[in-house]
């Protein structure tokens, strides 16, 4: 019998990659997305996915979508640190109430939940790499909402026995990220700027560093978490790239080198709520889930730039 699974935020960057992998693995995939931040273009080549257009805060719609599912990959959220600083009420409402709806739907359906969290929950730490035993110091409503998602996951497991695993993503990137969004991540913005001759925008001095994680590794962590042993239930695990953190300035250099241009960045004010450094200790994810990242930053950037080059109709680099 084919496994049925639900992916919330299915039309988004991570959600659509998850859908593609799950379909390839033979799962029956239900996607839930309100399409407020996507046209559904990411799913255009995935007719196998049954897309339900609904708000995550609609408890009945979430419960209907989850019925008969073995697992729920909960990726939907109002993302972005900077947006949460401007719209803390919306971020909190969607991310918390929506997550509670997902967890209760999983409880009633007998499904496991893999929930997306964020490295932003750590805030500014003094010890690196950061591990799950450190006290979180969230600096934005978005980070606080993701920490609350983790707490809810643990509470629902302890209350009802519903299997849950929360994954703290460290700067996921790769093909398919939207460079046009007001809250676009830095990799797609830099890639398109370098490929089109635009001046890349760097917030602050560019020396803030991140542990960039390629999308294929993020997807693999989700699949591992969905079939994790009971000792992992109710837990939270880092999902990072496994390498040395890369500064924003160095990232721009790498992307520009891959494209074959000399970047001329515009420096703007640092973004409110941003942390200075992130670096993941992924040993708990390896121990509990069997997760090991396999795509380093150089390979990931090469794949990503190639994809954006193809989207722009540019010839391959020599």
Backbone torsions as a table, in degrees:
resi	resn	phi	psi	omega
1	UNK	NA	133.5	-178.1
2	UNK	-72.4	134.6	175.7
3	UNK	-69.6	135.8	172.0
4	UNK	-103.5	133.2	-179.5
5	UNK	-133.2	155.8	176.3
6	UNK	-115.0	135.2	174.3
7	UNK	-118.7	113.5	173.6
8	UNK	-84.9	149.6	-172.9
9	UNK	66.8	34.8	-171.0
10	UNK	-64.5	-27.7	-177.6
11	UNK	-87.1	-3.6	179.7
12	UNK	-80.6	-176.5	-175.7
13	UNK	-62.0	-60.9	-178.0
14	UNK	-69.5	-42.0	-178.6
15	UNK	-58.7	-42.0	-178.6
16	UNK	-70.0	-36.2	175.5
17	UNK	-64.9	-39.5	176.1
18	UNK	-61.7	-45.3	179.5
19	UNK	-58.4	-43.8	-178.5
20	UNK	-61.7	-43.7	179.9
21	UNK	-68.1	-41.8	-179.0
22	UNK	-64.4	-41.5	176.8
23	UNK	-62.2	-43.9	179.0
24	UNK	-61.2	-32.1	179.8
25	UNK	-83.8	0.5	174.4
26	UNK	93.1	11.0	-179.7
27	UNK	-80.7	154.0	169.6
28	UNK	-88.8	116.4	-169.5
29	UNK	-110.8	125.2	170.1
30	UNK	-105.2	129.7	178.0
31	UNK	-111.6	139.4	175.6
32	UNK	-123.3	128.3	-178.9
33	UNK	-160.0	139.3	177.5
34	UNK	-86.6	-3.6	178.5
35	UNK	58.3	25.2	177.9
36	UNK	-73.5	-21.1	-178.4
37	UNK	-126.5	14.3	-179.5
38	UNK	-156.4	149.3	176.4
39	UNK	-88.1	-5.3	-173.7
40	UNK	89.8	4.9	-178.4
41	UNK	-58.2	-34.0	-179.4
42	UNK	-63.3	-19.2	-179.0
43	UNK	-105.8	6.5	-174.6
44	UNK	-58.4	-34.3	-178.7
45	UNK	-94.6	15.8	-179.6
46	UNK	-125.4	67.4	-179.8
47	UNK	-64.8	-16.1	179.6
48	UNK	-68.4	-22.4	-178.4
49	UNK	-79.6	124.8	175.5
50	UNK	-87.8	104.0	-174.1
51	UNK	-89.2	125.1	174.9
52	UNK	-105.2	118.2	178.5
53	UNK	-89.6	109.4	-176.7
54	UNK	-158.4	155.7	176.1
55	UNK	-79.8	135.2	179.5
56	UNK	-59.4	-23.3	-179.7
57	UNK	-83.2	-2.9	176.7
58	UNK	-86.0	96.8	-172.3
59	UNK	-59.3	-40.7	-178.3
60	UNK	-66.5	-41.6	-179.8
61	UNK	-65.0	-40.4	178.6
62	UNK	-65.2	-43.2	179.7
63	UNK	-63.0	-41.0	178.7
64	UNK	-63.4	-43.2	-178.6
65	UNK	-66.1	-31.6	-176.5
66	UNK	-82.9	-14.3	-174.8
67	UNK	-59.3	128.0	178.5
68	UNK	83.0	3.8	-177.0
69	UNK	-88.9	144.4	176.3
70	UNK	-84.1	-32.0	-177.4
71	UNK	-147.7	152.0	174.7
72	UNK	-124.1	123.0	176.0
73	UNK	-99.3	102.8	-170.8
74	UNK	-93.2	95.7	-177.7
75	UNK	-106.8	-15.8	-174.4
76	UNK	-68.8	139.2	178.0
77	UNK	-173.3	160.9	163.2
78	UNK	-85.3	105.2	-172.4
79	UNK	-93.5	175.4	175.0
80	UNK	92.3	121.6	175.1
81	UNK	-60.7	-47.3	-174.3
82	UNK	-65.2	-38.9	178.1
83	UNK	-65.5	-37.9	-178.6
84	UNK	-65.6	-27.8	176.1
85	UNK	-68.5	-31.7	179.5
86	UNK	-88.0	-31.4	-176.1
87	UNK	-130.6	64.1	-176.1
88	UNK	-64.8	-32.5	-178.2
89	UNK	-67.0	-46.6	-179.0
90	UNK	-64.2	-45.5	179.4
91	UNK	-57.0	-46.9	-178.0
92	UNK	-66.5	-44.3	-177.0
93	UNK	-62.0	-49.7	-177.8
94	UNK	-68.0	-47.3	-171.9
95	UNK	-71.9	-34.7	-179.2
96	UNK	-88.4	-53.1	-178.5
97	UNK	-64.8	-38.8	178.5
98	UNK	-63.2	-41.5	178.9
99	UNK	-65.1	-41.6	177.8
100	UNK	-60.8	-40.9	177.1
101	UNK	-60.4	-41.9	178.9
102	UNK	-63.2	-45.7	-177.6
103	UNK	-65.5	-40.5	178.8
104	UNK	-70.0	-36.1	176.0
105	UNK	-64.7	-39.0	177.4
106	UNK	-65.4	-42.4	177.2
107	UNK	-55.9	-46.6	-176.1
108	UNK	-73.7	-28.2	-179.2
109	UNK	-89.8	-10.3	-175.7
110	UNK	71.9	33.6	-176.4
111	UNK	-105.2	153.2	171.1
112	UNK	-84.9	152.8	179.2
113	UNK	-122.0	129.8	167.8
114	UNK	-112.1	115.3	-173.1
115	UNK	-110.2	137.5	178.9
116	UNK	-79.8	123.5	169.6
117	UNK	-115.8	-162.0	-172.0
118	UNK	-149.0	146.7	175.7
119	UNK	-63.8	-16.2	-179.5
120	UNK	-63.8	-16.8	179.3
121	UNK	-63.6	-24.9	-177.9
122	UNK	-70.8	-30.0	-173.7
123	UNK	63.8	-150.9	179.7
124	UNK	-91.0	110.8	179.7
125	UNK	-103.9	166.3	177.0
126	UNK	-108.9	-8.0	-178.9
127	UNK	-114.3	130.6	-179.9
128	UNK	-136.0	146.7	-4.1
129	UNK	-68.8	155.9	-177.6
130	UNK	-80.7	141.9	178.5
131	UNK	-126.3	166.4	-171.2
132	UNK	-68.5	-12.2	179.0
133	UNK	-82.7	-9.2	179.5
134	UNK	-75.1	151.4	176.5
135	UNK	-73.5	122.2	178.6
136	UNK	-64.7	145.1	179.2
137	UNK	-132.7	63.1	-175.3
138	UNK	-59.8	139.9	-176.3
139	UNK	-110.8	5.0	-177.7
140	UNK	-148.6	159.3	174.5
141	UNK	-58.0	-35.2	177.2
142	UNK	-61.3	-49.3	-179.9
143	UNK	-61.0	-41.7	178.7
144	UNK	-63.5	-38.5	179.8
145	UNK	-66.6	-36.3	178.8
146	UNK	-70.4	-35.6	174.2
147	UNK	-63.5	-39.6	177.0
148	UNK	-63.9	-36.4	176.0
149	UNK	-58.1	-44.9	178.6
150	UNK	-61.3	-43.5	-178.8
151	UNK	-64.2	-42.4	177.3
152	UNK	-61.9	-42.1	179.2
153	UNK	-59.5	-46.8	178.4
154	UNK	-63.4	-40.1	-178.4
155	UNK	-67.2	-40.8	-179.7
156	UNK	-68.2	-35.5	174.8
157	UNK	-63.6	-47.7	-178.4
158	UNK	-69.9	-30.0	-179.0
159	UNK	-78.2	-45.6	-170.2
160	UNK	-119.5	-6.6	-178.5
161	UNK	80.1	10.3	179.0
162	UNK	-70.3	123.3	-179.4
163	UNK	-65.0	124.7	177.6
164	UNK	-136.3	146.7	169.3
165	UNK	-139.7	129.8	175.2
166	UNK	-104.3	138.6	-177.4
167	UNK	-116.9	121.3	176.3
168	UNK	-87.3	100.4	-179.5
169	UNK	-74.5	138.8	174.1
170	UNK	-109.2	97.6	171.6
171	UNK	46.0	67.9	176.9
172	UNK	-67.3	141.1	179.6
173	UNK	-150.7	166.8	176.2
174	UNK	148.4	-175.5	178.9
175	UNK	-57.0	141.6	175.2
176	UNK	99.0	-9.0	176.8
177	UNK	-71.5	143.0	-176.3
178	UNK	-85.0	116.1	179.2
179	UNK	-84.2	-8.3	-173.9
180	UNK	-90.4	-19.0	-177.5
181	UNK	-61.4	146.4	175.4
182	UNK	-58.2	-26.9	-176.8
183	UNK	-111.2	29.1	-176.6
184	UNK	-61.4	147.0	176.6
185	UNK	-72.1	163.6	-170.6
186	UNK	-71.5	-34.3	-176.6
187	UNK	-63.4	-51.0	178.7
188	UNK	-65.1	-35.2	179.2
189	UNK	-64.0	-46.1	178.9
190	UNK	-65.2	-40.9	-177.9
191	UNK	-60.4	-48.6	-178.2
192	UNK	-68.6	-39.2	178.5
193	UNK	-60.1	-46.8	-179.3
194	UNK	-66.3	-36.0	-178.6
195	UNK	-75.5	-23.8	-176.3
196	UNK	-107.3	-1.7	179.1
197	UNK	83.1	10.9	177.3
198	UNK	-80.7	163.8	178.3
199	UNK	-87.9	119.1	179.8
200	UNK	-65.5	143.8	179.0
201	UNK	-99.5	125.5	179.4
202	UNK	-114.8	123.4	177.9
203	UNK	-80.8	129.8	179.4
204	UNK	70.1	-150.1	-176.4
205	UNK	-85.4	-6.5	177.8
206	UNK	80.5	2.1	-179.5
207	UNK	-91.7	-1.0	171.4
208	UNK	-63.8	138.5	-173.6
209	UNK	-119.6	152.8	-175.8
210	UNK	-138.1	153.7	174.3
211	UNK	-97.0	92.3	-175.6
212	UNK	-77.4	135.8	-174.7
213	UNK	-123.3	120.3	-177.1
214	UNK	-68.7	145.4	-172.1
215	UNK	-58.4	-36.4	-179.6
216	UNK	-62.4	-34.8	177.5
217	UNK	-70.9	-36.6	176.5
218	UNK	-62.4	-45.2	179.3
219	UNK	-62.0	-45.0	-179.7
220	UNK	-60.6	-40.7	178.3
221	UNK	-61.2	-39.3	178.2
222	UNK	-63.3	-44.5	-179.2
223	UNK	-65.5	-39.3	177.4
224	UNK	-64.8	-41.5	-178.4
225	UNK	-66.1	-31.8	-178.6
226	UNK	-68.1	-22.0	178.5
227	UNK	-119.1	27.8	-177.8
228	UNK	-68.4	150.7	177.2
229	UNK	-68.6	164.7	-174.6
230	UNK	-58.6	-30.0	-179.2
231	UNK	-65.4	-13.9	177.5
232	UNK	-92.2	-14.6	-174.2
233	UNK	-65.4	139.0	-178.7
234	UNK	81.5	-0.3	-175.1
235	UNK	-98.6	165.5	174.4
236	UNK	-121.5	135.7	-178.5
237	UNK	-129.8	141.8	171.8
238	UNK	-70.4	141.8	171.0
239	UNK	-127.5	99.5	-177.2
240	UNK	-125.0	178.7	-176.2
241	UNK	-80.1	-15.7	175.3
242	UNK	81.6	3.8	-179.2
243	UNK	-114.2	-164.8	177.0
244	UNK	-78.2	138.1	179.0
245	UNK	-56.8	148.3	-178.6
246	UNK	-113.7	127.4	177.7
247	UNK	-71.2	158.9	178.1
248	UNK	-63.0	-38.3	177.5
249	UNK	-63.3	-43.0	179.3
250	UNK	-66.9	-38.0	177.1
251	UNK	-59.0	-45.4	179.1
252	UNK	-61.8	-41.0	176.9
253	UNK	-59.2	-44.8	-178.8
254	UNK	-63.5	-43.6	179.8
255	UNK	-66.7	-42.8	179.1
256	UNK	-62.9	-40.6	177.1
257	UNK	-62.1	-41.1	180.0
258	UNK	-64.5	-37.1	179.2
259	UNK	-77.7	-32.9	-177.5
260	UNK	92.5	38.1	179.9
261	UNK	-131.7	166.4	173.1
262	UNK	-103.2	113.9	-176.0
263	UNK	-75.0	148.9	176.3
264	UNK	-128.1	79.4	-171.1
265	UNK	-71.8	153.3	170.9
266	UNK	-104.1	123.6	179.7
267	UNK	-93.4	129.1	178.1
268	UNK	-117.6	179.1	179.5
269	UNK	-62.5	148.7	174.5
270	UNK	-62.2	148.3	-178.6
271	UNK	-83.1	136.3	178.1
272	UNK	-63.0	136.2	176.9
273	UNK	90.0	-10.9	-179.1
274	UNK	-70.0	143.0	173.9
275	UNK	-90.4	161.5	-174.2
276	UNK	-85.6	-36.7	-174.3
277	UNK	-147.4	143.4	171.8
278	UNK	-139.9	141.8	177.9
279	UNK	-158.8	124.0	-170.8
280	UNK	-94.6	134.9	163.0
281	UNK	-91.8	113.9	-175.4
282	UNK	-102.4	17.0	-175.8
283	UNK	-65.4	-33.3	178.8
284	UNK	-67.9	-40.8	177.2
285	UNK	-63.4	-35.6	176.6
286	UNK	-67.3	-42.9	-177.9
287	UNK	-68.1	-45.7	-173.8
288	UNK	-87.1	-33.9	-172.7
289	UNK	-112.1	-18.3	-173.1
290	UNK	80.0	24.2	-176.4
291	UNK	-88.4	130.8	171.3
292	UNK	-139.9	121.8	178.5
293	UNK	-63.7	144.2	-174.9
294	UNK	-121.3	-13.1	-176.0
295	UNK	-112.5	112.0	-178.9
296	UNK	-78.7	171.4	-172.6
297	UNK	-63.2	-37.1	-179.4
298	UNK	-64.6	-46.3	179.3
299	UNK	-67.0	-41.4	-179.6
300	UNK	-62.7	-41.9	178.1
301	UNK	-64.8	-41.8	178.8
302	UNK	-59.7	-45.4	179.1
303	UNK	-63.9	-40.7	-176.2
304	UNK	-68.8	-45.5	179.0
305	UNK	-62.7	-40.0	177.2
306	UNK	-58.6	-42.9	-179.6
307	UNK	-64.0	-47.0	-179.5
308	UNK	-65.7	-34.9	177.0
309	UNK	-61.0	-43.5	178.9
310	UNK	-64.2	-40.6	179.3
311	UNK	-63.3	-32.9	-180.0
312	UNK	-85.7	-2.2	178.5
313	UNK	73.1	24.8	-179.9
314	UNK	-92.0	148.2	178.4
315	UNK	-67.8	152.4	178.1
316	UNK	-62.1	147.4	179.1
317	UNK	-69.5	149.9	-178.7
318	UNK	-83.1	NA	NA
